[in-house]
């Protein structure tokens, strides 16, 4: 990791830029040094490097979109490939992308192909992107391919941002509910426990549970951080959690979330396949790459099976029809579109149309995600609040017999009559 301090010779203003690379020369390229700037490069090592890596901006789809859109625009204007990459250093935000740009520029200047240079960064570029770049190089259409990658990722990024924005409200409500429970566990519940405990009466299960939670938090207060840490971990590591096959199978069967997951996976997969076929990648290779890059296990399995059917000699519509059950309710509809493409010879157009339809549906859902989740959020909050109220006030109705015992018992019993003496 390198820290580059850039100083403007005209204004004297200084800017610090972090670049994830190994040499000072590459650090200057990654920092995007301008001709009217001086630079000072310092290596960041040890604990300082660990802190920087934990706090700096992480690689994101925003960086990918900015990179490919900028490279495509430069190549279209006949700017050299090396210069096209170097000009993107100030457009990306993460040190990882800045270092990658410097590395690729250096390797291209040494005679390597763009696809070979980018192949060393498999954590930033998947097989689908590398296959497209390779095909673009071979066909002499690298600017068009970069533009397609940027456009496809930009659509996906827009939808993801809307979905993430819609999740803010439920996340805030859930955090507030957990916070209220923890606060009451430290304040109200101990007093309630003293009150109800003095009567030695049987308490409802909800009340007992709340008292037990209060006892645990009072004796081990640091445990109160765990729920918030879990929420933070869930949002922070959602990508790794979602990559688990079991999690994917469970989520896709949920009523509302399942439809969003299925449409999202279909949009990404069909867009990838359309771009690969449009770049003249061999159909079997395109299906294999699409299967490997599909975001859901069902679609990985679907395109993997389609690839095997194609290699066995089946036509694309026939293969789709045999495996349409993997696509859910839309399977037959997609097969119908593929049959039209076989008759008209417009497979890539039809695949793009399928991806466009899914993206439009996702865009609509993403714009209404807050309205979709609002009833569920209100229901969850109502259950939490109702449980708390019942746990605190429910025992009051049963303590009447303890506080005011039934003293009338036996008073209304009939008095036995004595027989009068004869």
Buried (B, 14 or more C-beta within 10 A) or exposed (E): BBBBBBBEEEEEEEEEBBBBBBBBEBBBBBBBBEEEBEBEBBEBEEEEBEEBBEEBBEBBEBBBBBBBBBBBBBBBEEBEBBEBBBBBBBBBBBBBBBBBBBBBBBBBEEEBBBBBBBBBBEEBBEBBBBBBBBBBBBEEBBBBBBBBBBBBBBBBBBBBEBBBEBBEBBBEBBBEBBEBBBEBBEEBBBEBBEEBEEBEEEBBEBBBEBBEBBBEBEEEEEEBEEBEEEBEEEEEEEEEBEEEEEBBEEBBEEEEBBBBBBBBBBBBBBBBBBBBBBBEBEBEBBBBBBBBBBBBBBBBBBBBBBBBBBEEEBEBBBBBBEBBEBBBEBBEEBBBBBBBBBEEEEBBBBBBBBBBBBBBBBBEBBBEBBEBBBEEBEEBBEEBEEBBEBBBEBBEEBBEEBEEEEEEEEEEEEEEEEEEEE
